[in-house]
């Protein structure tokens, strides 16, 4: 076992949910070896061609990561690990939302403008492994058409992407979205919350609603507050100074000021600490992936490792 590899306990938590071969495409290289190679690259930011030989052929490792990023396997693994933690009562549902700029390396530029290739089709889940996730049918991943469609843009930091995320009260990512660096935080707020899906053991709908939510002034606008009120989510978001001035100018027609819980707002640092954890992975702190869906898979793989190790 090398530094950063899955321990036996982590592997035992992960392997029941991994895709299984459909028997038509030959045998897959050992999942544990390949995942260790993916995590090594995510942690160090090394080029795929420079992966140590102990992880097997670099192209096999890269193709597995690309495929799992395209068909949603990484996202399903994250949800299943979260479900195990939720069943044990280990998730703090006082959620916080924020975003962070990720500087794009020059290698992230230059993706072809045509849509990404379709991942290989896969069969159904083996009946003797009911706990394992069924492998998705082939579907074309998002992207193509230029840098904007690949989650790349221009901001004050230069050539950047932006990672929007929600985090539980124990500083672990619940959901992730990648956009160009200049995209405003509030435009992705609803999408980030809608992406929270923690399955429940047995029957029942996945949990999507937090107990409470905290966010900074970037999310202080009418549509965000209306969405939270409609879903019945208690929230703490400070009001912008210009919004305060506009409300006071209207007098009684301006309505009451939104409630604000200072003690609850202090817990918003959990999402900042979750971002710090994510950026301990160098392939997340700096984007090297050309395709946006592959970079989202890289960030999701890092989130899976965080959940397994905390």
N, C-alpha and C positions, 0 to 999 in steps of 0.2 A: 504494500500500500504506500503510494507516494503522497507527498504533501498536497493537500487539497482534494484528494480522491475521496470517494464515498466510503464511509465506514460500513462495517457489517450491519450495524443498527439502522443507519440511513438507507442502505440498500434494501433491507427488509421492509421498510416503510414505503419504498418507491416501486419495487418490482411488480407487485400485484396489479398495478395500473398501466404497465407498459404495453404497447401494441405487440401482438403475436403474429407470426408469419402465417400467410394464407396457404402455404404449401405449393404455390404456383410460381413463385419468384425465387426459389432457392432458399438456402438458409441465410439468416442474417448473422453478421458478426456479433459476438457477445455484447448485449446491451450495456452491461456494466463497464466494460472496457471502453466502449464508444462514448458513453456518458462522461466517464472520467476524462476522456480526451476533450470533449466539448467544454466541460467545466474548467479544464486547464487553460484552454484558449480564452474563455470568458474571463477568467481570473487574471491572466497575465497579459492578454492583448497580443500574443505572439501571432505571426502570420500562420495560416493554416498549413502551409508547406513546411513550416519549421516545427511542427509538433514532434515530440520525442517518439522514437520508434515503438516504445512500449504500448502506445495507444493504437497501434496498427496503421494501415495506410491512411494518410491524411485525407485523401479524397473520400474515403468511406466515412470518416468522421464528419467532414464538411457536408456531404450529401445527406447524411442522417439528420444533421442539424437543420439544413435547408428544408428538407421534407417535413420535419416535425414543426418547423416554424410556419410552413405553408398550410398544413392540414389541421392545425390547431392542437397538436399533441401536447406541446409545451403548456398551452393554456389549460388543457384538461388535467395535466399532471399537477399544475398549481392548484386547481380547484379541488382535486382529490386530497392533496396534502392539507389544504385548508379545512376540508371536511373532517379529516381525522382529528385535527386540532379542535375544531368546533364541537365534535362529539365528546371530546374529553374536557370541554369547558375551558379551553385555553385561549380563546379569542376574546379580546376586549373590544366590544362593539362601539366604543366611543371613537368614532372614525374622524380622521382629518384628511384634508385634500390640499394638494399644492402641485407645483410643477418645477422643473429644473432644466436649465439649458445644458445641452451636451455638445461640446465642440466637435465638429466633423473633421476627420483627417482628410487629406487630399485623396487618399485611396477610396473614400466613400463617394467621390464624384465619378461621373462617367458611366453610369448605368445606361443601358440601351433604352431608347424611348418606347420600344414596343413592349407589350405586357410580358411579365415573367413567364417562363415555361410552366406548363401544368405539371404538378407532381404526379408520380406514378400511381395508378389506381391500386387499391388494396381491397382485400376481401373482408368478410365479416369476422366478427370475434369468434374465437373457438368456444364451443359450448362448455367444455370442461373447465374453463377459467372465467366464471361469471363475474369476478371482481375486476377483470381487466377491461380497459376502455376499448370499445370497438374502434377499428381504424377507419377514418373517414374516407368516403369516396373521393375520387380525384376532383379537384376544383381549382380554378385559376386563382392564385393569390392576388391581392391588390398591388397596384404599382404600374409603372410605365407611364410614358407621356411627359417625362421631364423630372427635374429635381423636386418640384413641389409635390408631385404624386408619390415620391419616394420618401417624404417626410424630411426634406432638406430645404433650408431657406436662409435668409439673411437677417441677422439681428445685430444688436450692439456688440455681441461677441464674435461677429463675423459669420462664417459658413457654419451653420448650426442646425441641430434638431432640438426639439423640446419633448421631454418626457413628463407626461401628466400622470399622476398616481394618487390613489387613496391608500391610507395606512391605518391599521388597527392601533389600539392603545398600547401595544407592545412593540411598536416600530417595525412592523412587517407589512410589506405591500399586499394590498387586496386586489387591486386592478391597475392596469397600465395601458396607456395610449401614447403613440408617437405621432407628432405633427411637425411641420416646419418650425424653425426657431422663432419666427416673428408672430406666430399665432397667439392670440390673446388667451389668457388662462380661462376666463369665464365662458368662452365659446365651447370648451370641452368639459365643462363641469357636469352636465347631465350625462354625457357619454361615459365619463369616468364612473359615476355612481351606478348607471345602468349596467355596467360591466361587472359589478360585484355579484357573483353567483357562487355561493358556498353550498354544495349539495348536502342533503340530510341523509343519515343512514336509513336504509329501507325506503318506504314510500314517502311522498311529500314533496312539495315544491322546494327548490333551493332558497336559502335565505339571501335576500337582497337588501333588506332595510336595516340600517344602523340604529342603535339606540339614540345617539346624538351625533352631531357633526360640527366641526369647527373649520373655518377657513379664513384667510386674510382678506384685506380690502379689495384685492383684485376680483373677488367673487361677489362683491356687494353691488347687485343691481336687481331690478324688479323681476325679470324672468327667473333668476336663480331663487330668490326668496319665494316667489309664487310656486315654483316647482316643489320646494321643500315643504311649504304649507299644504300643498295638495296631497303630498305623500305622508303628511303627519310626522315629519322628522324634526325633532327639536334641534335648533341650530344656533350657533354663536358666530356671527360675522360682523365685524365693526363697520359702521356706516362711514362712507366717504364724506369729507368736509364739504364738498360742493353739493352733495345730496342733502346734507344737513341744512345748508344755507337755502337751497331751493324749497325744502319742506317748511322752513321757518317763514319764508317770504309768503307762502300761501296761507299762513295763519291756521285757523281751525280746519280749513280745507286740505291742509297738508297731511293730516292724520297724525297718529301717534308715532313716536320714534320706535324703531325695532328694538326688541329686548336684547340685552347683552350681558352675558355672564362672564365676569372677569376671571373667576377661578377656572371655569371650563376652558376659557381661551388660553390659559397658561399651558394646557395639555396639548396645544397645537404643535408644540415642538416635537411631538412624536413623528409627524410626517417629515420634518427636517432631519431627524435622526435616521428615519427609514431611507431618505435620499442619501445620507452619508454612508449607510450600509451598502446601498446599491452601487455607489461610486467607488467602493473598495475594489470592485471588479473593473479592471482597466478597460476591458472592451465595452463597458457601459459608460465609464467616465469619458472616454473618447470613442466616437463612432468610427468604425472602420468598414462596416458593412455597406455595400452599395444599395441593396434593396431594403426598403423600409420594413417589409414584413420579416426579413431576416434579423434586422436590428431589434425589432420587437421581440422576436424569439430569443435573442441574446439576453435582453433585459428580463424576460420571463424566466429563462433558465437560471439567471442570477437570483431572482425572487424565490424560485423553488429551493435553491441551495440555502438561502436565508431561512426559509421556513423549516427545512430539515435540521438546521443547526442551531435553532433558538427554541 
